[in-house]
């Protein structure tokens, strides 16, 4: 690669120039015009790759920056970009066959290209310009990289950006059960394959966000922790700026054209998955007249809306097939399943244009007031937000899309759709949801727990809000965050990083003493007393902290996973959490037997129940596939932190895989950044593995060791920082 493309034109740019010159003989005039436009826009964009491979993209206009940043994403991992849009558009089966058919139908219940094209046409000019630039950047990448072979999407259209506009709608739609969807709409073909894995292998989804006010920082500056917990390699890290005032840095979901979690010159924003109930099911009472379905609503019968959806799919021989479905909807939303003789409709946010506007505009906000003005679009349904800025303000925002409902009803279960009182009644005003601005304690935290502990005693009060404002409750990470944040008043970037990687495991601090008491109560002649003597001694003297060399961590995790799977199916209608069940209803025999079985598993796989945690818990990145393979015989590195299930703020969701004895992680800490809002914003960050999805790249796995040790690198946000750490400067297509 040439360090300065001003002295160099790549074969791809030359090929495109030839295409323009000779296009009349082989291409349409429209294609010729497209190629000329792409090449002209590419000259308005500069991509600087730093020595970690991270793209710093600058354009003359915001649209130029979008063109360049999505081109850079495609360079790093086009497969993930395309796959995200295959999912978002309901076209995955066109690549992967009938196994994805029901997933596609689920998406198509909400995503209609005709509607998205209409919304694109109705979008404001500035937003159209960004969508046009997004499509052009991806199409220009494909034109200049003929060696890249898309699985399905060979040409991107601007309206497609509206299918994946905020990150929430995909997550919200995934609440719909695929097997129940198939049971309702299709009685032929193979059933949806059930993933028969222990529940302890399912890493809790979510993230950590922490804001520190100037009064608690050593230098008098606000600090922000950005710590999303997602599947690994789910987002890229980049900077995008323009002469029009844009300058944002952070984590970007592959294929989206805005910084999802990050910061600019003045503010930072961190999103965590919310526990607010914003997706509801309505049980519709169906009556048939003349063979047609109607549903009861108050004292009337309403017609069920019907339409057809085609779902193309790739056959095993490579040819294309098609399934046509007649689907149904009430005014509450699409029908997605049946239960107890009723049809179940689902209601969720579907505001793609507003969501894309909000996602973009917040990256250009300059303070709390301007951020809140953007939030008035009310097109964020899935995120809590932790905010900090260079004025020293810190804040907590609940999702802005929260339907107003009658709190007499339990919306965590399907409500009676025939009763008009259950209907949504508009959206809550922003100040009607839990929120915080500059609480007196000086810190705010959210770990996907409820907002009622976000600022210790200064948190919003649960009794002041409807029940549906939270369905998550507290979690062990929330208890852990409160503990570490309440212990000091002189935070720096370094100490906030240390807090984010604090090794305490509060779930085990609760559970292990119960287990010890169970053992101490055993009769002297009980076989478990002798078998578990050493294990209990090891756990009795543990400080409940993870570490690479920690044998108690290994034993506790294996025991916890065993017990978790035993009690996961217990009836918890009393409102008990699974942690409550483990410590109480599970009973001493189940707890002790789980420790015995955990010991047996360790002895079988590792030759002893006393195994250092780092020997078991590993990070491995073998290839660029979205579904990673794992192999005990291939290189991997130890990871000291555990699943967030046990209260570890740093999350590593790992378990055994086919053919492995070791645990390999696939989710958890994916991007970690700490930002300080001083006179000039500064940050440190790390990404799981590396920036590139190409195994041959030096940036495929160059951050792995830093990732596992919490050794965040300096972010080269300012030009003078980047100048000393530049690997390559070029225009798209060069």
Secondary structure, DSSP 8 states (H G I E B T S, - for coil): --SBGGG---HHHHHHHHHHHHHHHHS-HHHHHHHHHHHHHHTTEEEEEETT--EEEEESSHHHHHHHHHHHHHHHHHHHHHHHHHHHTT-THHHH-GGGHHHHHHHHTT--HHHHHHHHHHS-HHHHHHHHHHHHHHHHHHHH-TT---SS-SS--GGGGGGGSSSHHHHHHTTS-HHHHHHHH--SS---------GGGS---EEEEEEE-GGGBTTS-EEEEEEEEEETT-EEEEEEEETTS-EEEEEEETT-SS-SEEE-SSEEEEEEE------EEEEE-EEEETTEEEEEETTEEEE-EEEEEEEEEE-TTS-EEEEEEEEEEETTEEEEEEETTEEEEEE----HHHHHHHHHHGGG--SHHHHHHHHTT----SEEEEEEETTS-EEEE--S--B---TTS-TTS-EETT-GGGS--SB--GGGS-EEES-TTSEEEESSS-GGGTTGGGS--GGGS-GGG-SS---HHHHHHHHHHTT-S-B-HHHHHHHHT--B-HHHHHHHHHHHHHHHTS-TT-HHHHHTHHHHHHHHT--SB--TT-HHHHHHHHHHHHHHHHHTTS--TT---HHHHHHTTT-HHHHHHHHHHHHHHHHHHHSSS---HHHHEEE---SS-SS----TTS--EE-----GGGT-SS-EEEE--TT-SSEEEEEEEEEEEEEEESSS-EEEEEESS-S-S-TTSTTSSTTHHHHHHT--EE---SHHHHHTTEEEEE-TT-
